[in-house]
Amino acid sequence: MKSAELLALLRRSESPTLDFKRQWYKNESTAPEGLERLRHEFVKDILSLANGNESVAAEDKHLVIGADDVLDAQGNRQTWHIADAITDLEIRNTVNPYCDPPIDDVRCEPVILDSKQLYVITLPASPHIHETTKRLKTPKAEYDPFTVFVRHSSGIEPASTKERVALLQLKRLRYTDLRNAPPAGMGAVAGASVGAMLLAMVAEEDPNNNLGPVKSGLYGGAVGALFGGFVGWQFNNGSVRTVWNQLPAYIRLFALLVITWAATFSGIGIKRLLERLSGLRR
């Protein structure tokens, strides 16, 4: 991360996707019991960011170490130099003994800003919710095993059973969306291919065709791309996708045949209309 990107983060307020900490949890002057509570607080912070909440299920999360958690009256945030060498491996080794599933994807980058070294921890979006496997004793509270921390505007809270189920389903759906080809784009490509091929074939078989197979294929590709892109865009809507997935396989196959038939004849109709318009101009 570049210093300009860190500056942009520092100007933002804390949120379910962004947290700030003044210091790294390790402190040689802290008693062993106090150090353990600080470590557990750090574990809670990381797990709550990794889990997020339903509104930020598909977003990356950031924890900036070396910055105050409040903005001053001028909208600035005080920063501190972090001398410790914090690594991705150390973060995983600190957090993973306390959670299931483990945190596999985490990035920790040192960034120099005004001669101070800060660290930015990035947690990419994932399809998992992470629950604790051990009892956590933070400076303010204690938490039982099997707790799922989520972040809200009011702070970090244990998730209810209903919220855990909804969050897991949404994270898996959004994660799949991020890593799959966009439905609208794929629909446009598929529609253009099918439309161009079908109308070119029809043009070759039609002796009265004035446009020829090449122009007919281009028109068919354009119509198919528009139709396929629209269908893909509609399918990207969560409710449409849910209804589609609940349909029996034979119903979905029949629906695909109907859609293909409708797209083909719509393209043929548009092609013939263009042919008539071309004839009128002559």
Secondary structure by P-SEA (a helix, b strand, c coil): ccaaaaaaaaaccccccbbbbccccccccccaaaaaaaaaaaaaaaaaaaacccccccbbbbbbcccccccccccbbbbbbbcccccaaaaaaaccccccccccbbbbbbbbcccbbbbbbbbccccbbbbbccccccccccccccbbbbbccccbbbbcaaaaaaaaaaaaaaaaaaacccaaaaaaaaaaaaaaaaaaaaaaacccccccaaaaaaaaaaaaaaaaaaaaaaaacaaaaaaaaaccaaaaaaaaaaaaaaaaaaaaaaaaaaaaaaaaac
